[in-house]
Amino acid sequence: MSVPMRERITNGCVDLSYRVPVEKAEMVKRVMRALLEDGEQDDTTGYVTPEEAFGPSSPARALRGYRYREALTQAKLATLVGVTAQNISDMECGRRGIGKEMARKLGEALNAPWERFL
């Protein structure tokens, strides 16, 4: 379920921030893009694309999001999947790739689709 985090009105525009489940993020981005592209707007409005606002989607971002969702520390997740906390940190920062076997372990530990980590 999405939860509004803040709402601020500035110059006739409302700034919104929502926290949504990772598996719904792409759908929310598509809806936002469709709403912003609907109607006449110019480049002076200050609108940004979802990619500009959220950055590109990646396995590293998914890992961090699912870990936060499950309220696990890097150390606790590392224990569950049999690696060090530094390995989890490196995966979340994109310094270490996530192989298929590790993706399966992460999926099981985080109650998430393992393919999301590839």
N, C-alpha and C positions, 0 to 999 in steps of 0.2 A: 504494500500500500504506500502510495506517495504521501509524504508529509511536508507541508509548507515550512520552510525554514525561516524566511523573512520576506517582507514585502515593503518596498519603498517607492514612493511616487516622486518623480522628478521631471519637471518640464512636460507634464502631460503623459509621461510613460511610467509604467510600473515595472520595477526590477523585481524578479521573482527568483527564488532559489529553492529547489526541491531535492529531496533525497529519495531515490527510487531504487528498487531491487536491480542488481546488475543485469539480470536476464531481461529486464524491461527497458534498459537504457537506450538501446537502438531504436525501439519503437517510440520512446519519448522524443528522441532526437528527430525522427522523421516527422512526428506531429508538430514539433516546434518549427522545423524547417518549413513545413507546409503552411503553418499559420503566419510565419514571417514573410513568406513569399506571396501570400494571398493579399492582393490590394496593391496600391501604388505607394512605393516607398523610394526614397533616394538614399545615397550614400552618406548624407549628413545626419541621418537619424540616430546613428550610434549602434545600430543592430549588428550583431555578429553571428556567424554561423555556429552550429553546435560544435563543430570540430575546433573552431577558434575558442569557444568557451570552455569545452571539456577536454580538448586535446584528442589525439587519435586513440581509438580503442586498441588495446593490446593485451596479450596474456598477462603481462606484469600488472597492469591496472586491474584486470579481472581478479588476479590473485589477491591483491590488497583489498579490493572491495568485498570479496567473499570472506576473507579472513576477518574483516571488520564486522561483517554481517553475523558471523558466528561468534563474535566477541572473544577471539583467540589472540594471544600474543604471538609474536614471531617464535619465541622460545617454545611455547606450547605446541604450535603447529609443527615445528621442527621435530619435536619429540614424537608426535603422532605419525609423521611420515619417515622418520629415521634419518634425518640430516641435521646439520647444525643450524642455529639461528642465523648465523652469517650467510649460509646458503639461501635461506628464505629471504633475507634482506637483499641479497644480490639478485634473486629472481624478481622481487618486487621493484627493484630499481632498473631492471633490464640489463644488468651486467652479466647475468648467467641465464642461459637458455633453459627451457623446461622441456625435457624429453618426454616421450610417450609414457614410459613407465612411471616417471615422477608425476606426470599429469594425471594418471590413473589414481595414484596415491593421494594426490591433492584433492581430486574430485571426491574420493571416498571420505577423506577427513573433513572436507568442507561442505558435504552434501550438495555438490554442484556437478554439472555436466563436465566430465574430464576434458572433452574436446575444446572447451573454452580456454584451456591453458596452453594450447598449441599455437 
